[in-house]
Amino acid sequence: MENHMKQRIQNRIIEAAIVKLASKPVSTLDEIAKAADVGRATLYRHFDSRTALIKAMIKYADQKMDEAICSIFTSKMPAEQKLDELVRALIPLGASLHFTVYEPIHGNDPEVTKGHKKFLDWFKGLCQELKDEGVAAQDIPVAWVVANLDMIIFTAWEKIKSGDIAANDAPNLVLRTFLNGIGTAGSQQ
């Protein structure tokens, strides 16, 4: 029972930290503890440093994203259908996606870098499939497509959280904006 309680507290800290740092990367540990509704001492009992917390956050976010999208990327469906399902799966994880894409610690820890590289390779592969299928313009660099997809999913997550858009409307808004932005001249959603 004690391990279960410890894990619940750790997960609460991690989830709050992901949201806090995705929105405000310079958040202090005090701000993270407050967002998690725990004291700073409790935070330090579970994570002895900011680096340890960030590594745990990345592993946690990678696991959640893997659970949500692995089957999409490994399916044989057309790229545009993969994109649709991917957007729908990732919007609720917008903070996790954004945090893992932009957290600078990736280059310092091989264990963390491995998970990040897997997701990046999946996204690059999907972007190339979108180009191959004529959905995305050939002249747009894959890195630009990947960065824009991340940002628009994160923006949708933020706007749902703030109440500016309805969760049910977000996937179609993301897809419409994204596809019209990267699409070929004849591709309209």
N, C-alpha and C positions, 0 to 999 in steps of 0.2 A: 504494500500500500504506500509506503514511504517513497519508493522509486517512482510510482505512478504520480504522486503529488509533485515530486521534484521535476519530473518530465513535463507536467502541466505548467508549472511555473516557468521553466526554461522556455517552453513553447510560447507562452504568453509574452515573455520578454523578447524573444526572437521576433514574433509577429509584430509587436509594437515597434521594435527597432527597425524592422524592414519598412514599415509605413513611415516612420519618422525620418529615417535617413534617405528614403526615396524622395520625400518631399523637401527635406532640408538636410543636405549632406553634412553640414557642420554642426548638427545637433550634438549636445553634450550628453554624457552618460546620465547626468541628473535629469535632463529632459526625457531621455529614453526610459529611465526608471519611473518617472512620473507618468509617462504615456502608458507604461505597462502596469501602473498602479501597484508598484512595489517600491520599497526603499532602496537607496543606493547600496546599502550593505547587502541586501538580498541579491541585487544584481551582481555584486562582486563575489558573493558566495557561489554563484553559478558560472560566472565568467570573470576570470581574474584580470582581464585587460580588454581594452577596446578591440584589439586585434583578435583575441579569442572570440569575442562576441561576433565580430564581422565574419570570421571564418565559419562559425556556427550558423549565422544568418545565410551565408551563401550556400552552404550544404543543405540547409532546410529549404531554401527557395528552389534550389536545383531539384531536390527530391519532389517537391510539390509540382513543379513545372513538368518534370519527367512523368509523373503520374497522370497529369492532365493532357500531355501532348505526344507522348512517345508513339501511341498507336496511330495517331494522325500522320506523323512523319513517316512511319514505316508502312503505311497503307499504299495501295496501288491506285487510289482515286486520282482524278485529274487535279492539277495544281490549284486551279481556282476553287475547287471544292475543298481541298486541303486548307487553303487560305481561309475560307469561310468558317470551317470547323475550328481552325487554329485561333482565329479572332474570338470566337464565342468561348473557347476554353481559356484563353489568356486574359480577357478583360478583368475577370474577378481576381486575377493574379498580377494585375498591372504593376503594382509596387514591387513585387518580387522580380518580375521581368526587368523592369527599369533598374532596380538596384543591382542585379547581377550583371547586367550589360555594362553599367558604368562604374562599378566599384573598382577602384584602382589596385586593390590587393591581388587581383588575378595573376599578375606577372610574378608575384613573389612566392606563391605556394603551388607546387606541382599538382597536389591533390585537388585544389580548388580550380586550377587552370584546366584540368582535364574535363570537368563538368561543363565549364564555360565554353570550351572549345567544341564540345559535342553539340551544344545548342546553337552556337554560331555556325557550325558546319551544316546543321539541319536547316537553319534559316537561309543560309547562302544557297543551299541546294534547292530549296523551294523557290527562291528568287530566280534562280537560273531556269527552273521548270516553267515559271511564269513567263520568262522571256522566250523560252523554246516553244511554248504554246501560243505565243502572240498576245498574251494578256499584258505583259510589261514591255515597254519600249526597249529596244536593243541598246540604245546609246546611253542608258542610265546605268551607272556603275552599281554593281550588286551591293557594295558597302553602303551606298546612298539609300538603296531600297530597304536594306535591313535596318538602318538607323531610323528611317521614316516610319517603318512599321512599328518599331519599338516605341517611338515617341507618340504616335497616334493612339496606340493601345494604352499607354500610360496616361495620356490626356483623357481618354474615355473613362478610365478608372477614376481619375481625379474629379472629373465632372459628374460622375455618378455619386461619388462620395460627397461632393459639395451640394448635390441636389439640383444641379443645373441641367442635367439630362436624365431621362428615365433609363434604367438598366435594360429594359426591353428594346429601347431605341438605339442603344450604343453600338451593337454589332453592325447594323446596317449603315449607321453614320460612319463608322470606321472604314468599312469596306468601300462605301461610295467615295469617301474622301481619298482613301489610299489608291484605289484603282483609277480614279480620275486623275490623280497626281502622277502615277507611274505608267499609266496606260499608253497604248499606241494611239495615234490620231483617230483611228476608227473604233477604238475601244471605249465605249461609254456604258456606265452602269445605270 
